[in-house]
Amino acid sequence: MKKIGIIPLRKDSKGIPGKNKKKMVGRPLFTWVLTEAIFSQLDEVYVFTNDLEIMAFVEREYHWTTKVKALLRNEENANDTASTESTMLEFSAKINHDYDILCLLQATSPLTLATDINKGIEKITLEKFDASVSVVKTHRFTWNSDGTSQNYDVFKRPRRQDFEGLLIENGSVYCTTKEAFLESKNRVSGNIGLVEMPEETLMEIDSLSDWTIVENVLIERQKGMKSNQRIDFLVLDVDGVFTDGGVYYNEAGEFAKKFDMRDGMGLEILRQNKVEVAVLTSENSKVVAQRMKKLQIQHTFLGVKDKFSFLKQFLADKNSSFDGVAYVGDDVNDLANICSSGWSFAPANATHIVKTHADVVLANNSGKGAIREVCEFILKYNKKYA
């Protein structure tokens, strides 16, 4: 069965301007659910948008997978009054209804995981439902506007552990067969299965205060998923880690950066001790490429904006995970990897937000022994796994 995911994005947002592109934990909001979709059972994932900037980002950043595609959305289906169903129907027609299962994913649900998507799909493929919807169980007591209770007896208030609770749609994942969708023209219809997600996924992002709450939940979730093991990979940013963050320019552009020679020796010793080194930077710098070649770092990746997604794929290819990674970064675009890697490090002169969430704040500044300090930490730490 061909399983297709759609992430509909509008260019404009009234509540939070530019919401879909606004950085949550250092990444554009929509990339959180997109990454999970990539690593789910979906065969293809379409970012369906009228925002040309997002389309260019998708086409540039996800060249490492054939699953992701950007498709232009009609303006009449991208205004405030357009329904999600009309957008889905437009999308379905544009791909000539070439799917068996259609999965609607919402960018404003960054806590969605690949497992949630898979459960939605399996309600159809394994349990033979026509559609599925993600829900959250809440133990809140609800009331009617006339002052009468909806779901409990006020004279027999149940204890939380005895209260079955309510299932509430959280707006994260909807799956449907093609037949059910085209017949009903609705995201779910027929015999509908329920996929329960954690209670915190009920939070919607409609205001900046909502944004802050969800971002903090996401950070703590990523940290909570960590577990310690032997460090097999050291992954490094460049500017603000290898260098002091400065760059020398002339009329031809960038021509010089300053590197610490002692860092290079530390990395060589690490490789001798079976720790692979990778460099991941958002900049496309010839100077950096030359320096990494000199250091014989084969895993050098330049011009990577979505570092989290790229690193997740790199580790999958290596049959590894974030647990085996030591990550060094200094700024907000490193934050997702800082929060997710088994061990994370921030140079002494890193930005405040990175130092707040790193496992270790180094004694040395970037470009002045920070990497060498990390290398020595890893060598000592890995001895327990010898």
LUMTIVEX-654574 format. One record per residue (C-alpha): z, y, x; residue in one letter. Coordinates in Angstrom, 3 decimals, padded with zeros to 6 digits. Example, Ala and Ser with C-alpha at 12.3 -4.5 7.8 and 13.67 -1.06 7.14 Angstrom:
BEGIN
         w         v         u  resn
   007.800  -004.500   012.300     A
   007.140  -001.060   013.670     S
***
This chain:
BEGIN
         w         v         u  resn
   000.000   000.000   000.000     M
  -000.943   003.429   001.314     K
   002.081   005.728   001.311     K
   001.475   009.468   001.554     I
   004.056   012.232   001.945     G
   003.557   015.853   000.910     I
   005.684   018.799   002.039     I
   004.571   021.832  -000.023     P
   005.268   025.197   001.623     L
   004.676   028.699   000.325     R
   004.037   031.591   002.679     K
   006.349   033.971   000.859     D
   009.954   033.507  -000.185     S
   011.948   035.963  -002.218     K
   015.522   034.820  -001.538     G
   015.201   034.392   002.241     I
   012.038   036.014   003.654     P
   010.008   033.571   005.748     G
   012.473   030.801   004.882     K
   010.253   027.858   005.803     N
   009.650   029.253   009.310     K
   013.153   030.587   009.882     K
   014.936   028.665   012.629     K
   017.697   026.300   011.550     M
   019.532   024.829   014.562     V
   016.745   026.290   016.684     G
   013.840   024.723   014.743     R
   011.686   025.983   011.845     P
   013.336   024.790   008.637     L
   010.429   022.629   007.487     F
   010.334   020.636   010.734     T
   013.595   018.851   009.953     W
   012.198   016.920   007.007     V
   008.781   016.652   008.666     L
   010.260   014.855   011.676     T
   012.109   012.397   009.450     E
   008.907   011.776   007.506     A
   007.069   010.999   010.745     I
   009.610   008.321   011.619     F
   009.722   006.869   008.102     S
   007.563   004.198   006.426     Q
   005.066   006.830   005.291     L
   001.534   006.270   006.584     D
   000.554   009.950   006.521     E
   002.420   013.221   005.999     V
   000.701   016.388   004.789     Y
   002.098   019.875   005.214     V
   000.453   021.540   002.217     F
   000.618   025.301   002.648     T
  -001.100   028.653   002.265     N
   000.506   029.877   005.496     D
  -002.072   029.819   008.294     L
   000.637   030.318   010.918     E
   002.382   027.135   009.805     I
  -000.922   025.264   009.779     M
  -001.631   026.331   013.357     A
   001.895   025.307   014.406     F
   001.502   021.852   012.863     V
  -001.901   021.252   014.430     E
  -000.641   022.385   017.838     R
   002.796   020.744   017.942     E
   002.179   017.291   016.473     Y
  -000.848   016.215   018.482     H
   001.189   013.223   019.673     W
   001.037   011.542   016.260     T
  -001.850   010.737   013.930     T
   000.449   010.744   010.884     K
   000.746   014.533   010.453     V
  -001.918   016.712   008.876     K
  -002.011   020.321   007.665     A
  -003.926   021.066   004.476     L
  -004.660   024.481   002.972     L
  -003.138   025.155  -000.431     R
  -004.793   027.368  -003.069     N
  -003.205   030.778  -003.533     E
  -002.930   030.366  -007.322     E
  -000.684   027.354  -006.725     N
   001.452   029.202  -004.196     A
   002.864   032.015  -006.326     N
   006.297   032.327  -007.941     D
   005.186   030.887  -011.275     T
   003.258   027.853  -010.020     A
   004.953   024.528  -010.721     S
   005.490   021.841  -008.134     T
   003.519   019.459  -010.359     E
   000.473   021.724  -010.319     S
   000.675   021.784  -006.531     T
   000.921   018.003  -006.391     M
  -002.079   017.619  -008.683     L
  -004.113   020.002  -006.523     E
  -003.119   018.056  -003.415     F
  -003.931   014.698  -004.996     S
  -007.399   015.916  -005.957     A
  -008.038   017.347  -002.481     K
  -007.435   013.980  -000.852     I
  -009.447   012.211  -003.593     N
  -006.300   010.432  -004.874     H
  -006.425   008.252  -001.759     D
  -002.941   006.747  -001.890     Y
  -000.879   004.149  -003.702     D
   002.462   005.934  -003.427     I
   002.968   009.694  -003.310     L
   006.226   011.009  -001.871     C
   007.260   014.624  -002.497     L
   009.574   015.991   000.209     L
   011.297   019.372   000.060     Q
   011.539   021.522   003.180     A
   014.703   023.118   001.790     T
   016.470   019.758   002.162     S
   016.889   019.553   005.964     P
   019.606   016.901   005.662     L
   017.062   014.318   004.432     T
   016.764   011.331   006.768     L
   013.988   008.786   007.278     A
   016.273   006.179   005.705     T
   016.433   008.238   002.490     D
   012.636   008.393   002.361     I
   012.372   004.663   003.037     N
   014.824   003.845   000.243     K
   012.739   005.919  -002.164     G
   009.594   004.049  -001.153     I
   011.301   000.656  -001.371     E
   012.394   001.329  -004.952     K
   008.676   001.052  -005.715     I
   007.437  -001.496  -003.163     T
   010.351  -003.927  -003.355     L
   012.131  -003.234  -006.642     E
   008.942  -002.501  -008.605     K
   009.986   000.820  -010.140     F
   007.249   003.270  -011.128     D
   009.030   006.148  -009.406     A
   012.235   007.099  -007.627     S
   014.389   010.200  -007.290     V
   017.188   011.092  -004.867     S
   020.583   011.827  -006.378     V
   024.118   012.699  -005.314     V
   027.307   011.373  -006.856     K
   029.771   014.146  -007.606     T
   033.299   013.882  -008.946     H
   033.297   017.342  -010.489     R
   034.374   017.837  -014.082     F
   031.728   019.630  -016.143     T
   032.097   021.883  -019.193     W
   030.012   023.238  -022.052     N
   029.748   026.990  -022.599     S
   031.839   026.669  -025.768     D
   034.860   025.536  -023.747     G
   034.592   021.803  -024.397     T
   034.558   019.256  -021.597     S
   031.420   017.203  -021.020     Q
   032.451   014.216  -018.961     N
   036.201   013.647  -019.355     Y
   039.138   013.886  -021.716     D
   041.290   016.919  -020.820     V
   044.361   015.054  -022.045     F
   043.573   012.048  -019.877     K
   042.402   013.639  -016.629     R
   041.330   010.749  -014.381     P
   042.294   010.477  -010.726     R
   039.365   010.969  -008.343     R
   039.475   007.332  -007.227     Q
   039.305   006.189  -010.853     D
   036.568   008.612  -011.927     F
   033.056   007.191  -011.904     E
   031.565   010.642  -011.424     G
   028.138   012.037  -012.195     L
   024.755   011.462  -010.572     L
   022.974   014.771  -009.951     I
   019.391   015.236  -008.766     E
   019.489   016.894  -005.338     N
   015.805   017.834  -005.100     G
   015.180   016.084  -001.774     S
   012.921   013.034  -002.232     V
   010.647   012.008  -005.115     Y
   008.329   009.002  -004.977     C
   005.797   007.818  -007.551     T
   002.923   005.403  -007.873     T
  -000.514   006.959  -008.203     K
  -000.986   005.464  -011.652     E
   002.288   006.857  -013.000     A
   001.664   010.292  -011.514     F
  -001.915   010.725  -012.704     L
  -001.034   009.500  -016.183     E
   002.119   011.599  -016.652     S
   001.197   014.503  -014.342     K
   004.875   014.581  -013.431     N
   006.635   013.885  -010.131     R
   008.587   010.999  -011.694     V
   007.857   008.948  -014.815     S
   008.023   005.462  -016.249     G
   010.756   003.196  -014.924     N
   012.660   005.407  -012.460     I
   014.904   004.140  -009.648     G
   017.720   006.192  -008.117     L
   018.396   006.713  -004.407     V
   021.901   007.941  -003.686     E
   022.337   010.418  -000.829     M
   025.551   011.939   000.633     P
   027.296   014.621  -001.419     E
   026.622   017.371   001.128     E
   022.877   017.069   000.467     T
   023.402   018.668  -002.945     L
   023.604   022.136  -001.332     M
   020.501   024.262  -001.999     E
   019.303   027.024   000.321     I
   018.844   030.065  -001.885     D
   020.793   032.669   000.088     S
   021.836   033.441   003.667     L
   025.343   032.160   002.939     S
   023.809   028.844   001.786     D
   021.781   028.809   004.999     W
   024.875   029.175   007.173     T
   026.725   026.397   005.350     I
   023.831   023.930   005.543     V
   023.162   024.776   009.198     E
   026.779   024.049   010.114     N
   026.676   020.759   008.189     V
   023.473   019.802   010.002     L
   024.977   020.618   013.402     I
   028.071   018.531   012.712     E
   025.955   015.664   011.387     R
   023.872   015.566   014.566     Q
   026.986   015.611   016.707     K
   028.562   012.897   014.577     G
   025.603   010.592   015.157     M
   026.193   010.547   018.923     K
   027.526   007.524   020.761     S
   028.046   007.146   024.484     N
   026.227   004.685   026.706     Q
   024.735   004.666   030.174     R
   022.622   007.758   030.814     I
   019.050   006.588   031.364     D
   017.256   009.936   031.023     F
   017.973   013.441   032.227     L
   015.925   015.908   030.173     V
   015.702   019.495   031.381     L
   014.514   022.821   030.093     D
   013.016   025.069   032.786     V
   013.622   028.808   032.277     D
   017.359   029.352   032.267     G
   018.011   025.856   033.694     V
   015.846   025.348   036.792     F
   015.553   029.130   037.143     T
   017.797   032.104   036.448     D
   015.614   032.905   033.439     G
   013.723   035.643   035.261     G
   010.027   035.743   036.025     V
   007.879   037.871   038.310     Y
   004.689   039.389   036.866     Y
   001.756   041.316   038.280     N
  -001.454   042.510   036.636     E
  -002.746   038.909   036.596     A
   000.342   037.644   034.770     G
   003.181   035.364   035.888     E
   003.089   034.623   039.579     F
   006.577   033.602   040.711     A
   009.833   031.936   039.644     K
   012.878   031.180   041.778     K
   014.079   027.558   042.046     F
   017.144   026.094   043.795     D
   016.171   023.565   046.461     M
   019.486   021.688   046.067     R
   018.559   020.832   042.483     D
   015.512   018.994   043.772     G
   017.611   016.819   046.064     M
   019.982   015.980   043.202     G
   017.062   014.871   041.017     L
   015.680   012.696   043.819     E
   019.058   010.950   044.181     I
   019.205   010.410   040.413     L
   015.800   008.718   040.383     R
   016.959   006.451   043.211     Q
   019.781   005.428   040.866     N
   017.405   004.459   038.041     K
   017.766   007.602   035.932     V
   014.420   008.918   034.725     E
   013.900   012.691   034.768     V
   011.854   014.583   032.177     A
   011.062   018.280   031.844     V
   010.504   019.828   028.421     L
   009.603   023.507   028.204     T
   008.053   025.751   025.580     S
   006.175   027.728   028.239     E
   002.758   026.875   029.671     N
   003.299   027.871   033.279     S
   001.156   026.961   036.265     K
   004.075   027.813   038.534     V
   006.281   025.307   036.711     V
   003.554   022.656   036.791     A
   003.230   023.107   040.570     Q
   006.995   022.911   041.129     R
   007.390   019.772   039.024     M
   004.509   018.149   040.875     K
   006.273   018.960   044.133     K
   009.458   017.378   042.755     L
   007.416   014.303   041.669     Q
   008.621   014.594   038.065     I
   005.943   012.683   036.195     Q
   007.362   013.344   032.724     H
   006.587   017.065   032.642     T
   005.690   018.454   029.228     F
   004.626   022.085   028.946     L
   004.091   024.242   025.868     G
   006.351   022.213   023.559     V
   007.878   024.346   020.798     K
   009.406   021.564   018.686     D
   011.400   019.955   021.472     K
   013.512   017.777   019.174     F
   010.582   016.044   017.506     S
   008.701   015.597   020.783     F
   011.741   014.156   022.548     L
   012.417   011.765   019.671     K
   008.871   010.380   020.014     Q
   009.139   010.220   023.836     F
   012.334   008.187   023.537     L
   010.823   005.906   020.888     A
   007.939   005.182   023.260     D
   010.525   004.326   025.925     K
   012.402   002.062   023.492     N
   015.424   004.325   023.863     S
   017.329   006.908   021.831     S
   019.185   010.191   022.146     F
   022.338   008.247   023.065     D
   020.902   007.499   026.500     G
   019.993   011.130   027.199     V
   021.696   013.852   029.182     A
   020.125   017.143   028.078     Y
   020.380   020.522   029.771     V
   019.368   023.660   027.885     G
   020.281   027.295   027.681     D
   018.889   028.859   024.520     D
   018.554   028.375   020.768     V
   015.324   026.344   020.972     N
   017.338   023.689   022.857     D
   020.086   023.590   020.244     L
   018.885   020.571   018.223     A
   018.665   018.477   021.397     N
   022.006   019.832   022.621     I
   023.653   018.672   019.392     C
   021.871   015.292   019.315     S
   021.871   013.968   022.886     S
   024.518   011.550   024.160     G
   025.616   014.162   026.679     W
   024.614   017.827   026.640     S
   025.122   020.515   029.262     F
   024.842   024.294   029.309     A
   024.688   026.390   032.482     P
   027.502   028.916   032.853     A
   025.082   031.746   031.981     N
   023.531   030.052   028.920     A
   023.544   031.771   025.541     T
   026.818   031.735   023.635     H
   025.605   029.492   020.811     I
   024.444   026.783   023.234     V
   027.698   026.895   025.186     K
   029.586   026.604   021.888     T
   027.902   023.298   021.016     H
   027.280   021.710   024.434     A
   029.541   018.835   025.519     D
   029.949   020.387   028.962     V
   029.677   024.016   030.048     V
   028.831   023.909   033.733     L
   030.625   025.878   036.438     A
   027.317   026.952   037.998     N
   024.676   029.319   036.675     N
   021.085   028.288   036.092     S
   018.969   028.392   039.230     G
   022.177   028.338   041.286     K
   023.273   024.723   041.339     G
   023.603   023.926   037.620     A
   021.207   020.974   037.769     I
   022.828   019.607   040.937     R
   026.184   019.746   039.130     E
   024.734   017.712   036.244     V
   023.251   015.164   038.654     C
   026.648   014.617   040.268     E
   028.259   014.234   036.821     F
   025.723   011.574   035.811     I
   026.132   009.612   039.040     L
   029.918   009.447   038.534     K
   029.635   008.743   034.808     Y
   027.133   005.902   035.189     N
   029.398   004.036   037.631     K
   031.378   002.643   034.694     K
   028.167   000.913   033.505     Y
   027.324  -000.572   036.888     A
***
